[in-house]
């Protein structure tokens, strides 16, 4: 069996495609993290339409990424590495920019979902504390820090500990929490039609953010929400980050990517339909799910479903820690950031990257408190742009490396599809950066500009660390184009590709 040879240790080839599918079960939890906001601002029909569009785009992108993942079966780190390979001969800085954009997109899952977990715990067992911010412990000038955030930090530390002990313990947690996820999904998607709580009158398009007097058109609201939704709907590409760790890279990577995308598309359409038919345009950043579950399933079953929902959210945090750490490890391995991240601990996992994720997210909780929309906005600037670079990188690799072995080769019809998707994502990220007033209104925050500065700041840090790696650690000349990019794999890569092609 082929091994992805790296450093003094190896990423173990211990995963099957269904392990990747379980890892990607974080996606419904991501949807639950944002669905309350969309229900409150654009109603059930608006949520169904836009979440369906976003999930469909994610599905199409996953088919494309299966080709690039199979082209580089020895590269951990996900789609940012494919963006780097496609763009390095034209503009090498796009590599670290894509890599850190991808990393921050996955990293902030910890603080974002941690807030939701904290809010659910407070709503279920500490209702006198409100949402965890009403009796805040302190305020750093931007947001209150309360009980929900304290609980979020505890969960972040627990998830970090599971992951640094190796992929098998974290995967075991994933299987348990993935099974528990099916309970709230069943209650929200299926039960409302039998319990009598679902009503078509609750399905409406709400214009809460489309009031002409505010200057926000329906189109502008839709574009902003499609930009924010990318974080939740595109994350099924996480299966590609584990490509070097599948037993059969060609078969397992493709099956994991495609099965995860198909399941997510189903959930992203029918969950807003089922839940929206019950709650209408009622929603917040998490605590309203407690009342919804008990309304549909009763106090006892609903209370159990709350526990299952919390467990499934922890699954998403578990996946984010694993993927974020691999992203930092992968970009260091490809000489795009400091060497310190190019390290595996004795359990064969990138614990240093995971530790950085943990510290960054605890810092975000102290700084931003329960402002989940802001956390999403910060991450999406780099994350959506990374998809632009990865999709265009797919096209550039077809042009520049036509002879490179492709164990999975998509038909030529996917070339224009990739181009359209890259342009679509570029429009979203440009509009997301442009309309700060709308972002502030939808996110219910007053510090307009701060999320943009933080989001851009992450990409600036990426470039600075790249310069430090090149000039100080590698003692090499800083260039903006790689002149000697290989057009064919080296001997070791070719041997691995041959084996994957035969599998």
JODAGI-V375784 format. One record per residue. N is the residue number from 1. RES is the residue in one small letter. PHI is phi in degrees with one decimal (NA if undefined). Layout:
# JODAGI-V375784
<<N/RES/PHI> <N/RES/PHI>>
This chain:
# JODAGI-V375784
<<1/x/NA> <2/x/-68.8> <3/x/-119.4> <4/x/-85.3> <5/x/-80.6> <6/x/-148.3> <7/x/35.8> <8/x/-90.7> <9/x/-128.5> <10/x/-125.9> <11/x/-71.9> <12/x/-74.3> <13/x/-86.2> <14/x/-122.2> <15/x/-109.7> <16/x/-103.4> <17/x/-61.0> <18/x/-71.7> <19/x/-65.9> <20/x/-63.6> <21/x/-61.3> <22/x/-64.7> <23/x/-58.3> <24/x/-79.1> <25/x/-68.0> <26/x/-64.7> <27/x/-59.7> <28/x/-58.6> <29/x/-66.2> <30/x/-62.2> <31/x/-59.8> <32/x/-61.0> <33/x/-68.5> <34/x/-113.5> <35/x/-61.9> <36/x/-59.6> <37/x/-66.6> <38/x/-71.4> <39/x/-60.2> <40/x/-73.7> <41/x/-106.7> <42/x/-128.6> <43/x/73.9> <44/x/-68.7> <45/x/-64.7> <46/x/-62.1> <47/x/-66.6> <48/x/-60.2> <49/x/-63.5> <50/x/-73.4> <51/x/-66.4> <52/x/-64.9> <53/x/-61.4> <54/x/-64.1> <55/x/-68.2> <56/x/-65.0> <57/x/-60.4> <58/x/-61.1> <59/x/-62.3> <60/x/-63.1> <61/x/-62.5> <62/x/-65.0> <63/x/-61.9> <64/x/-66.2> <65/x/-68.3> <66/x/-64.1> <67/x/-68.4> <68/x/-69.6> <69/x/-62.9> <70/x/-73.3> <71/x/-67.6> <72/x/-127.1> <73/x/-69.4> <74/x/-98.2> <75/x/-108.2> <76/x/-82.0> <77/x/117.5> <78/x/81.7> <79/x/-64.7> <80/x/-62.1> <81/x/-70.0> <82/x/-72.5> <83/x/-61.8> <84/x/-61.8> <85/x/-63.5> <86/x/-73.1> <87/x/-102.6> <88/x/-61.5> <89/x/-80.1> <90/x/-110.2> <91/x/-155.2> <92/x/-67.8> <93/x/-69.5> <94/x/-64.0> <95/x/-62.8> <96/x/-64.2> <97/x/-63.4> <98/x/-63.1> <99/x/-65.0> <100/x/-74.7> <101/x/-62.7> <102/x/-65.4> <103/x/-62.1> <104/x/-66.9> <105/x/-60.1> <106/x/-85.9> <107/x/-62.7> <108/x/-70.3> <109/x/-53.4> <110/x/-62.5> <111/x/-73.8> <112/x/-61.0> <113/x/-73.1> <114/x/-58.1> <115/x/-60.1> <116/x/-67.3> <117/x/-58.1> <118/x/-61.8> <119/x/-64.1> <120/x/-66.0> <121/x/-63.4> <122/x/-64.0> <123/x/-65.0> <124/x/-84.8> <125/x/-116.3> <126/x/-132.6> <127/x/-63.1> <128/x/-68.3> <129/x/-88.8> <130/x/65.7> <131/x/-99.8> <132/x/93.5> <133/x/-118.3> <134/x/-62.5> <135/x/-114.1> <136/x/-63.0> <137/x/-78.8> <138/x/-165.6> <139/x/-139.0> <140/x/-91.9> <141/x/109.9> <142/x/-116.2> <143/x/-160.7> <144/x/-78.2> <145/x/-112.2> <146/x/-128.5> <147/x/-62.0> <148/x/-60.0> <149/x/-71.4> <150/x/-63.3> <151/x/-65.0> <152/x/-60.7> <153/x/-63.2> <154/x/-61.4> <155/x/-66.8> <156/x/-58.5> <157/x/-64.7> <158/x/-65.5> <159/x/-65.9> <160/x/-58.4> <161/x/-63.1> <162/x/-58.5> <163/x/-74.4> <164/x/-71.8> <165/x/-88.4> <166/x/121.2> <167/x/-72.0> <168/x/-68.2> <169/x/-60.2> <170/x/-67.2> <171/x/-68.5> <172/x/-62.2> <173/x/-60.8> <174/x/-61.0> <175/x/-66.0> <176/x/-65.6> <177/x/-70.3> <178/x/-63.5> <179/x/-66.4> <180/x/-66.3> <181/x/-57.4> <182/x/-64.5> <183/x/-67.6> <184/x/-64.5> <185/x/-63.1> <186/x/-63.0> <187/x/-65.4> <188/x/-78.7> <189/x/-92.9> <190/x/-106.9> <191/x/-61.5> <192/x/-56.5> <193/x/-74.7> <194/x/-104.9> <195/x/-84.1> <196/x/86.4> <197/x/-86.6> <198/x/-85.5> <199/x/-140.7> <200/x/-64.5> <201/x/-65.7> <202/x/-80.8> <203/x/-86.4> <204/x/-146.8> <205/x/-100.6> <206/x/-94.4> <207/x/-107.8> <208/x/-58.9> <209/x/-114.3> <210/x/-108.8> <211/x/-59.7> <212/x/-61.5> <213/x/-65.7> <214/x/-88.2> <215/x/83.4> <216/x/-106.2> <217/x/-77.8> <218/x/-60.3> <219/x/-64.6> <220/x/-65.4> <221/x/-64.4> <222/x/-62.6> <223/x/-63.8> <224/x/-65.8> <225/x/-67.8> <226/x/-61.9> <227/x/-64.4> <228/x/-67.8> <229/x/-66.7> <230/x/-53.3> <231/x/-57.4> <232/x/-87.2> <233/x/-85.2> <234/x/-90.8> <235/x/-67.4> <236/x/-63.5> <237/x/-66.3> <238/x/-55.2> <239/x/-57.4> <240/x/-70.4> <241/x/-64.4> <242/x/-99.5> <243/x/-51.2> <244/x/-68.1> <245/x/-104.2> <246/x/-80.2> <247/x/-58.3> <248/x/-122.0> <249/x/-57.5> <250/x/-63.2> <251/x/-73.1> <252/x/-68.4> <253/x/-62.3> <254/x/-62.6> <255/x/-67.6> <256/x/-64.6> <257/x/-60.5> <258/x/-76.0> <259/x/-67.7> <260/x/-64.4> <261/x/-65.8> <262/x/-64.5> <263/x/-63.7> <264/x/-64.1> <265/x/-60.5> <266/x/-59.6> <267/x/-65.9> <268/x/-70.2> <269/x/-95.0> <270/x/-86.3> <271/x/-70.2> <272/x/-60.8> <273/x/-66.7> <274/x/-68.8> <275/x/-69.4> <276/x/-62.1> <277/x/-69.4> <278/x/-100.9> <279/x/-98.2> <280/x/64.3> <281/x/-98.9> <282/x/-90.7> <283/x/-175.3> <284/x/-147.7> <285/x/-86.4> <286/x/163.8> <287/x/-68.0> <288/x/-66.2> <289/x/-64.4> <290/x/-61.2> <291/x/-64.2> <292/x/-64.7> <293/x/-61.2> <294/x/-75.1> <295/x/-66.2> <296/x/-79.8> <297/x/-109.0> <298/x/90.5> <299/x/-65.2> <300/x/-71.7> <301/x/-66.2> <302/x/-62.8> <303/x/-64.7> <304/x/-64.6> <305/x/-64.4> <306/x/-61.1> <307/x/-62.1> <308/x/-63.3> <309/x/-64.1> <310/x/-60.8> <311/x/-61.6> <312/x/-68.1> <313/x/-67.6> <314/x/-65.0> <315/x/-57.9> <316/x/-64.1> <317/x/-67.9> <318/x/-61.5> <319/x/-63.4> <320/x/-63.0> <321/x/-63.7> <322/x/-63.6> <323/x/-74.0> <324/x/-61.3> <325/x/-64.3> <326/x/-68.4> <327/x/-63.2> <328/x/-66.3> <329/x/-63.2> <330/x/-65.2> <331/x/-73.7> <332/x/-69.8> <333/x/-62.6> <334/x/-96.1> <335/x/65.7> <336/x/-105.8> <337/x/-154.7> <338/x/-60.2> <339/x/-65.0> <340/x/-55.1> <341/x/-77.6> <342/x/-84.6> <343/x/-157.5> <344/x/-113.4> <345/x/-80.2> <346/x/-69.6> <347/x/-96.5> <348/x/66.6> <349/x/-130.7> <350/x/-80.5> <351/x/-66.2> <352/x/-64.5> <353/x/-62.1> <354/x/-63.5> <355/x/-67.7> <356/x/-61.7> <357/x/-56.0> <358/x/-61.1> <359/x/-66.2> <360/x/-59.3> <361/x/-73.5> <362/x/-64.6> <363/x/-63.0> <364/x/-63.0> <365/x/-65.2> <366/x/-64.5> <367/x/-80.9> <368/x/-110.7> <369/x/57.3> <370/x/-91.5> <371/x/-76.1> <372/x/-66.9> <373/x/-60.5> <374/x/-63.8> <375/x/-59.3> <376/x/-63.8> <377/x/-60.8> <378/x/-56.7> <379/x/-75.8> <380/x/-71.0> <381/x/-56.8> <382/x/-75.3> <383/x/-68.2> <384/x/-68.5> <385/x/-64.8> <386/x/-61.4> <387/x/-66.2> <388/x/-57.4> <389/x/-70.4> <390/x/-69.1> <391/x/-68.9> <392/x/-68.4> <393/x/-62.7> <394/x/-57.5> <395/x/-67.3> <396/x/-67.1> <397/x/-65.8> <398/x/-62.6> <399/x/-78.9> <400/x/-86.6> <401/x/-129.7> <402/x/-64.7> <403/x/-90.9> <404/x/-62.2> <405/x/-59.4> <406/x/-127.1> <407/x/-55.3> <408/x/-116.4> <409/x/-120.2> <410/x/-76.1> <411/x/-65.3> <412/x/-63.1> <413/x/-62.6> <414/x/-76.7> <415/x/-65.4> <416/x/-65.5> <417/x/-62.3> <418/x/-61.6> <419/x/-63.5> <420/x/-64.7> <421/x/-65.2> <422/x/-61.9> <423/x/-65.3> <424/x/-57.5> <425/x/-66.6> <426/x/-63.8> <427/x/-60.2> <428/x/-63.3> <429/x/-70.3> <430/x/-65.0> <431/x/-67.4> <432/x/-60.4> <433/x/-74.0> <434/x/-70.3> <435/x/-93.8> <436/x/-66.5> <437/x/-63.7> <438/x/-67.6> <439/x/-59.2> <440/x/-64.0> <441/x/-66.5> <442/x/-66.6> <443/x/-89.6> <444/x/56.3> <445/x/-128.1> <446/x/-104.7> <447/x/-83.8> <448/x/-57.3> <449/x/105.2> <450/x/-59.8> <451/x/-58.7> <452/x/-62.9> <453/x/-63.0> <454/x/-67.5> <455/x/-64.9> <456/x/-68.3> <457/x/-60.1> <458/x/-60.2> <459/x/-71.8> <460/x/-66.0> <461/x/-60.7> <462/x/-58.6> <463/x/-66.7> <464/x/-64.1> <465/x/-66.3> <466/x/-64.3> <467/x/-61.2> <468/x/-63.7> <469/x/-60.4> <470/x/-68.1> <471/x/-81.5> <472/x/-96.9> <473/x/-78.9> <474/x/-92.2> <475/x/51.4> <476/x/-116.4> <477/x/-74.9> <478/x/-78.0> <479/x/-126.7> <480/x/-104.2> <481/x/-143.9> <482/x/-84.3> <483/x/-83.8> <484/x/-113.3> <485/x/-74.3> <486/x/-68.2> <487/x/-96.7> <488/x/-138.0> <489/x/-65.2> <490/x/-74.9> <491/x/-62.1> <492/x/-66.7> <493/x/-64.4> <494/x/-64.2> <495/x/-63.5> <496/x/-66.2> <497/x/-64.6> <498/x/-62.5> <499/x/-64.4> <500/x/-66.7> <501/x/-67.1> <502/x/-76.8> <503/x/-68.0>>
